[in-house]
Amino acid sequence: MNQQFILTSPGLARHHAIELSDVLEACPWPEALAVSMVETDEARDLWRIEAIYADEPDRIGIDDAMQRAGLDGNNLSITPVPQKDWVRESLAGLAPVVAGRLFVHGNHDRHLRRSGSINIEIDAGLAFGTGHHNTTRGCLVALQKVLKAYKPKNCLDVGCGTGVLAIAACRLTGITAIASDIDEEAVTVTRDNARLNGTAHLMRCVTATGLDHPAITAHAPYDLILANILARPLMALAPAIAAALSSSGRLILSGLTSDQVRMVRASYLAQGLCVIDTLVDDNWATLTLAHKQRGMA
């Protein structure tokens, strides 16, 4: 695996952290693989921003983006990510996640599995999506809300990470799913997790940029599309995602903050979709959308 780099900010007030997160997400060069907010001081409402890069980022490009946004980049640090399985090591300290009928856990918590729950074991490896992040939990909750009144026939998980969302959809419904990610490591992890959870026969895992893959095109349209990525990619992918969603389908989006809901919603409204449900967990939002001709506001 290539050496990755992490950009880290000091503790910032929430509104400054959100501004910095937006700047780093929108910066085309260097382009971050992931940008996250980590609370460092609950009493003072301070947050640290972390951004992961595939290669050492150009500090000049970051400084230019910061200056255009009127932000101070002097206190940002850029360091190599240690060449170890740091995500898997961190899982040992994570408690299982309960989201409705779903009980998501690591292999160290198999003994805590619940009878009557749908138990999903996730080995994150070097991929994102253990179920612990607000956005992943939001998608799992939104998925179960959708399935109470709607029965999809197939599913597409865009930016699958560890595959937890596609696996959950398959376990809850028995439908087939395409799980795609731009990162080959994530696709490998998703494929392993599918085998681990008994859904490998229902899932096809592919490496793709957005929806650009023959397998994705061949199985379209989709009754259920899940995309837990970042606000900017969600907006860029709006035309392709809307075109791939069946006329009666449901679309679940996350990876965006509450402040980004309006612009993401506008991108999909322009494609003929409307928001039919919104879940907010702290400052993170999960949207459920459908085609407007279904008579929904």
N, C-alpha and C positions, 0 to 999 in steps of 0.2 A: 504494500500500500504506500502511495506517495506521502511525503511529509506534509501534514496540514498545519495551519497556523490559526491562532485564536487572538482576536482583538478584544480587549477588556477595558471597560470604563471604570472609574471610581463610582462610589455610591452617588446617585443623582436623585433629585426630586422627581416625582412620577412624571410630570409634564415634560421635563427636560429629557428623561429617559425615553419617553414615547417619541419625542422629536428626533432624538439620536437614532432610535430604532428605524424610524421612517427614512431617515437620510441614508443609512447603511443598506436598507432593503432596496432603495431606489437607485443606488450608485451602480452604474453599469460596469465600471472598471475601477477597482476590482469588484467582482460580483461575489457576494457571500453565499456559501452553501446553506447557511442557516443563521438567523438572528434571533436571540432570545433575551427576555428580561428576567432577572433573578432578584427577588426581594432580599435586601441585605439588612434592613433595619425597619421592622414593622412599626415601632413606636414613632419613628421620624418619617415613615413612608419613603424610604430611600431604596433605589433600585439600581442594579448593575446591568449594563448591557454587555453581552458576549456575542461575537460574530465569528463563525468558522469559515476559513478559506482553504481552497484546495491547494493553492500555492501561496508563497509569501506575497502579501498584498503590497501594492505600490503606495507608499506612505504619501507621496505627493498627490496622488489621485484622491486619497481620503481627505487630506488637508484641504484640497480645492473644494470638494463637496461640502466639507464642514464650513468653510468660509462663506460659500454661497448661501448656506442656510443660517448664517449668523451664529454658528456654534463654535465653541472652543475645543480644538482637538489636541491641545498640548498634553492633557493628562491621559490620553489613550495609550495603552501598551499593546504591542504585537509580539507574541512569543510562539515558538514551535509547540505543537501539541505533542506530549510525550508519546513515543512509539510503543504504546501498550493498549490493551483493551480496556480503556478507561470507562467506557459506558457499562460494560459487564461488571467491572469492579464496583461501580456506584450502585448497581442493582441490589447488592447485598444489604444495603441499608434502607431499601424502599419497601414500604408495607404494601400489601395487596390493595387493589382499587376495586371498589364496588360501584357499579353503574347499573342500576336497575337489576335485571336478571343476570347480568354479567359479573363475573369475579375474575379479574385479571391479575396474574401473579407471576413471579419469577420461579425458577426451579428450586430456589432455596425455601419457598413457601408452599410446596406441594402438600405438606401435611395439614395446611389450613383450608384446603379445598372444601367447598360447601355442598352438601347434598341439596338438591333442588335448585342449585344455581348452574348456569352455563359457565364452566371453568375454562379459562383460556390461559395457557402458559406462554409467556413471551420471553424469548432469549434475544435481547436487543443486539448483541454483537456490537458492531460499529454503526448501527442504523438508529434513526430517530423514531420514537413512538412506543413507549412502554405502557401507555395508558395513564401515566401519572400527570402529564401536562394537562392544563385546563382545557386546551383545545381538543385533545384526544378524548378526554372524558365528555366534553360537550358533544362531540360527534357520536359517541356511544349512546348517550342519552337521547339525542335527536333521532338516531337510527331506530331506537325502540319505540319512540313516539310515532314515527312514520309507520312502522310495521303494525301498529294497533289498528290502523284503518286502511292500509294499502299493502298489497301483496305483489311485489316485483317479481319478474321472471329472470332477470339477470342484473349484474352489478359491475361497475367499473370503479376502481380505487386509484385515483391519480395522485402520485407522490406517496406511495404506500408505506415508505419507511420500513417498519418491522412487519407490516401486513396485518396489524391488529384489527383495523377496521374491516378489511375484506374478510378476514377470518371470522369476525363477529357476525358479519352479514350472512356468511355461509352457514355458520352454526345456528343462527336464529331462524333461517328460512330454508336451507338446503338448496338454494339457487347456485348457479355458477357465477364466477367472478373473474375478471381480468384485473390483476394488480400490477401497476406500472410505476417505475421510478427512474429518474435520470441517473441515479447512482447504482452501479452494478453491485456494489456491496450490499445495498439495501434490498435489491432483488434476490440476491443469494440468501440473505437473512429471512426474507419473506417466504421463500421457497422452503427453507428449513423449518420455519414456524408452522407453515401449512401442514407439513408432514407430521410435526409434533402434535398438532391439534386435530388430526384426522380430516383435514379439508383439502389435501393435495389433489384428490381426484376431482374436486370442484373448481380449482383455481388454476389459472395460467398466469405465470409471473414473467414480465417482460421488461427489458430496459428500453426506455423511450423518453424522448424530449417532448413534454406535453402529451398530446394525443397522436403523435406522429409515429405510428407503428402499424404494420399490416394486420396484426392480430386484433388491435383495438378497432380498426376500421371494419374488419370482417364481421365482428360481433355486434356492431352498432345497429340500431339505436339501443340505448340502455334504459331500463326502467328505474334504476337507482345508480346515481353517481356520487361518489364521496371524494372530496378534495380537501385535505388538511395540509395546506402548504403555507404560503405567505400572501399578503394582500396584493402586492404588485404582480406576481405570477398569476394569481386568481383573476385579476383584471385582464391581463394579457391573454389568458386562455378562455375568456368569456365566449367569444364567437365559436370556438371549437367545441367547448363543453356544451353550450346550448344546442349546437347542431347534433351532438351525439346523444342528447337526452330525448327519450321517446315522448310522444305527445301527452301521455298521461303520467310521465315519470316524475321522480322526486330527486332533487339535487341538494346535498348537504355540504356546506362550505365552512371551513374554519381555518385558523392560523392568522386571524386578524384581531386587532384590538377594537374596543368599542368606538374609538374615534375614527376607525377606518371603515365602519359599516356603511356609511352613506356613500362613499365613493365606490365600494365594491358592489353595493346594491344597484347603483346607477349603471354600472357596467353591464349588469345582467338584465336590468330593465330595458336597456337599449337592444337586447337580444330577444325580447319578448317573454322574459321570465319575471315573476314577482315573488317577493318574500312572503311565505305563509306562516313562518314561525321563527322566533329569535330567542336564543338562550344566551345568557350572560353569566360568566363565572369570573368573579373579580373584574379584571379589565379585559377579559377575552370573550369574544362573541362567536357563536355558531349560528349560521343561517340555514333554513330549509326553504327551498324555492320550488316553484312549479311553473308550467306554461300558463300565461295569462288567460288563454281561451278556455281554461277550465272554470272560469267565472270566479276566480279568487282575487282579492285585492292585495 
